[in-house]
Amino acid sequence: MGREKVFNAAMGIVLLATGFSASLGIASEPPPEGDTGSVSVRLYLTEGALPTDDPNAASWNSIQPSEFKLAPQVHWPDRIQEVTVKSVKVRGMHNGQELAIMVEYEDPSEDPADAAALEFMVGDKKAHFAHGQEMLQVEGGPVNIWYWKKENGKAIDMSAKGFKTLRPQEQQDVSATGVWQGGTWRVVFSRPLQTGDEHDVQINPGEWTSVAFAFWDGQIVDGAVKEKGSQKAVSSWWYVRAEPPPDNSIFGYVVLGIAIAAGFEFFLIRKIRRGNQA
């Protein structure tokens, strides 16, 4: 057996190791094509501090956004037939400890009552995106809502389990910063991946989590706020996934494969030399 065959044997070990690593199923499989949540938000893994207080940071522009269509909320009164915000672009990142999600959407005017919210399912129980309300074949379940309003510039960490059950949580874990410029809002929500609060969604890198979005145009029209309370633009459930850390175990298999190949080659060389000396 020559050097070429020895090299091929080593590569075979490496490929076997690669296949073994992939079969471990470290991360959840993406939603099936055609499913309601076939579009998702990717939270890119990065190092160091996140730009949580700067929606215009250059690092946000380097991320390809996911875009979601929005529609008027029609599940319970007071309803609205037309909304200002028709779609939202979403970007995200995390550093293994903290996450940041930025929503970007068009709104022609900056108003004190402008607001945005992210909603997440909590636990394994399927919930409707309308505050976890039980509907038709969808069980009611708890949801965690992160709400931001221009008026006070702060985020509120909230919980709900059906209509008229929305309440601020005792433990507040969410922060938010919003910037309006040229008819566009950019709002960054941030929070630790894990909070230890049973009422919160817990973000585990590699796993898929259901997320929905809502927005309010706070413009004053005929002496009243245009969109407030249940009058808002909403999305259905989509998905968010924090990138898991790279699996470096493959490098261990590569080193092992090369070591085995080198040892095998050394054995062959010794054997050939002994044969020549006989």
C-alpha positions in Angstrom: 0.0 0.0 0.0 1.5 3.4 -1.1 1.2 6.8 0.3 -1.9 7.6 -1.8 -3.8 4.7 -0.4 -2.8 5.7 3.2 -4.0 9.2 2.5 -7.3 7.9 1.2 -7.7 5.8 4.3 -7.2 8.8 6.5 -9.7 10.8 4.5 -12.2 8.0 4.9 -11.8 8.2 8.7 -12.3 12.0 8.5 -15.5 11.6 6.4 -16.8 9.0 8.7 -16.2 11.3 11.6 -18.0 14.2 9.8 -21.1 12.0 9.2 -21.1 10.9 12.8 -21.0 14.5 14.0 -23.8 15.5 11.7 -26.0 12.6 12.9 -25.8 13.8 16.5 -28.7 16.2 15.8 -27.3 19.0 18.0 -29.8 21.6 16.6 -33.5 21.2 15.9 -34.5 20.6 12.3 -35.9 23.7 10.5 -39.7 24.0 10.1 -40.9 21.9 7.0 -41.2 23.8 3.7 -44.8 25.0 3.3 -45.4 25.1 7.1 -46.7 28.4 8.6 -43.3 29.0 10.0 -41.1 28.3 6.9 -39.5 31.8 7.3 -37.4 32.4 10.4 -35.2 34.9 12.2 -31.6 33.9 12.6 -29.8 35.2 15.7 -26.2 35.2 14.5 -23.5 34.2 17.0 -21.0 37.0 17.6 -18.3 37.8 20.2 -18.3 40.7 22.6 -20.9 43.3 23.5 -24.0 43.6 21.4 -25.2 47.0 19.9 -28.3 47.0 22.1 -28.4 50.8 22.5 -27.6 51.6 18.9 -30.1 50.6 16.2 -28.0 52.3 13.6 -24.8 50.4 14.4 -22.9 49.2 11.3 -23.1 45.6 12.6 -26.9 45.6 12.1 -26.5 46.5 8.4 -24.2 43.5 7.9 -27.0 41.1 8.7 -29.5 39.9 6.1 -33.0 40.6 7.4 -36.0 38.3 7.4 -39.2 40.1 6.3 -42.7 39.4 7.5 -46.0 40.6 6.2 -48.5 42.2 8.6 -52.3 42.6 8.7 -54.9 44.3 10.8 -55.9 42.6 14.1 -59.4 41.2 13.6 -59.8 38.6 16.3 -61.4 40.7 19.0 -62.8 44.3 19.3 -61.9 47.0 18.9 -60.9 46.0 15.4 -59.2 48.0 12.7 -59.6 47.6 8.9 -56.4 49.3 7.7 -53.0 49.6 9.4 -50.0 51.8 8.7 -47.2 49.1 9.1 -47.5 46.6 6.3 -44.4 44.6 6.9 -41.4 44.3 9.2 -37.7 43.5 8.6 -36.1 41.6 11.5 -32.4 41.0 12.3 -30.9 39.3 15.3 -27.6 38.4 17.1 -26.4 36.9 20.3 -23.1 36.4 22.1 -23.9 33.2 24.1 -25.3 35.2 27.1 -27.4 38.0 25.7 -29.6 38.4 22.6 -30.6 41.4 20.6 -33.4 41.5 18.0 -34.0 44.6 15.8 -37.3 45.3 14.1 -37.3 47.8 11.2 -40.5 49.1 9.7 -42.0 52.1 7.9 -44.0 54.7 9.7 -44.3 58.2 8.1 -44.4 60.1 11.4 -42.7 59.9 14.8 -45.4 60.0 17.5 -45.4 59.4 21.3 -47.9 56.6 21.0 -45.9 54.6 18.3 -45.2 51.2 19.7 -43.8 47.7 18.8 -44.0 44.3 20.4 -42.5 40.8 20.1 -44.5 37.8 21.3 -43.2 34.3 22.2 -44.8 31.0 23.1 -43.8 29.8 26.6 -43.4 26.1 27.2 -44.7 23.2 25.0 -48.3 24.1 24.9 -49.4 25.5 21.5 -50.8 29.0 21.8 -52.6 31.3 19.4 -50.7 34.4 18.5 -53.6 36.5 19.7 -52.3 36.7 23.3 -52.5 32.9 23.7 -56.3 32.9 23.4 -57.9 29.5 22.9 -59.4 29.4 19.4 -61.0 26.6 17.4 -58.4 23.8 17.4 -55.7 25.8 19.1 -55.3 25.4 22.8 -54.9 28.5 25.0 -51.3 28.8 26.3 -49.1 31.3 28.0 -47.2 33.8 25.9 -44.4 36.3 26.8 -44.7 39.7 25.2 -41.9 42.3 25.0 -43.6 45.7 24.5 -41.9 49.1 23.7 -43.5 52.5 23.3 -41.9 55.7 22.1 -43.6 57.8 24.8 -41.4 56.4 27.6 -38.7 54.8 25.5 -38.7 51.7 27.7 -39.6 48.0 27.3 -42.1 46.1 29.4 -41.8 42.4 30.0 -45.4 41.0 30.0 -47.3 37.8 30.1 -50.8 36.7 28.8 -52.9 33.6 28.5 -56.0 34.8 26.5 -57.8 38.0 25.9 -57.8 40.7 28.6 -55.1 38.8 30.6 -52.1 40.9 29.6 -50.1 41.9 32.6 -46.6 43.2 33.3 -44.3 40.7 35.0 -42.9 41.1 38.5 -39.4 40.3 37.1 -38.5 42.7 34.3 -35.7 41.3 32.0 -36.2 43.1 28.7 -34.7 46.4 27.4 -35.4 48.3 24.2 -34.1 51.3 22.3 -35.8 52.9 19.3 -34.7 55.4 16.7 -36.9 57.0 14.0 -35.3 58.4 10.9 -36.7 59.4 7.5 -40.0 57.6 7.9 -38.5 54.4 9.4 -38.4 53.0 12.9 -35.6 50.8 14.1 -36.2 49.3 17.5 -33.7 46.9 19.3 -35.0 44.6 22.0 -32.4 42.9 24.2 -32.5 40.3 27.0 -30.4 37.5 28.5 -30.9 34.2 26.6 -31.9 32.6 29.9 -33.7 34.5 32.7 -34.7 31.8 35.2 -38.3 33.2 35.2 -40.9 30.6 34.4 -43.1 33.2 32.8 -40.4 34.0 30.2 -39.5 32.4 27.0 -36.1 30.7 27.3 -33.9 30.9 24.2 -31.7 27.8 23.8 -29.2 28.1 20.9 -29.9 25.6 18.2 -33.7 25.3 19.1 -36.6 26.8 17.2 -38.9 29.2 19.1 -42.3 30.6 17.9 -42.4 34.4 17.6 -45.0 37.0 16.4 -44.9 40.7 15.9 -47.2 43.7 16.5 -47.0 47.4 15.7 -49.0 50.6 16.5 -49.1 53.8 14.6 -49.6 56.5 17.3 -50.4 59.4 14.9 -53.2 61.7 16.1 -56.0 61.7 13.5 -59.2 63.8 14.2 -58.1 64.3 17.7 -57.5 60.6 18.5 -54.7 58.1 18.4 -54.9 56.2 15.1 -54.0 52.8 16.5 -54.1 51.7 20.1 -54.9 48.7 22.2 -56.3 45.9 20.0 -56.1 48.2 17.0 -52.7 47.2 15.6 -50.8 45.5 12.8 -50.0 41.9 13.6 -48.3 38.8 12.2 -49.0 35.1 12.7 -46.4 32.8 14.3 -43.0 32.6 12.7 -39.8 31.2 14.1 -36.6 32.5 15.7 -33.4 30.4 16.2 -30.2 31.4 18.0 -27.1 30.0 16.2 -25.4 27.3 18.3 -21.7 27.5 19.0 -19.6 25.6 16.4 -19.1 21.9 17.0 -15.3 21.6 17.2 -15.4 17.9 18.0 -14.9 17.1 14.2 -11.3 18.5 14.6 -10.6 15.8 17.2 -11.8 13.1 14.7 -9.6 14.7 12.0 -6.5 14.6 14.3 -7.4 11.0 15.3 -7.7 10.0 11.6 -4.4 11.5 10.7 -2.7 9.9 13.7 -4.1 6.5 12.8 -3.1 6.9 9.1 0.4 8.1 10.2 0.8 5.1 12.5 -0.4 2.7 9.8 2.1 4.2 7.4 4.9 3.9 9.9 4.0 0.2 10.5 4.1 -0.4 6.7 7.4 1.3 6.3 8.9 -0.8 9.1 7.5 -4.0 7.6 8.9 -3.2 4.2 12.3 -2.4 5.6 12.4 -5.7 7.5 11.4 -7.5 4.3 14.2 -5.9 2.4 16.7 -6.8 5.1 15.7 -10.5 5.1 
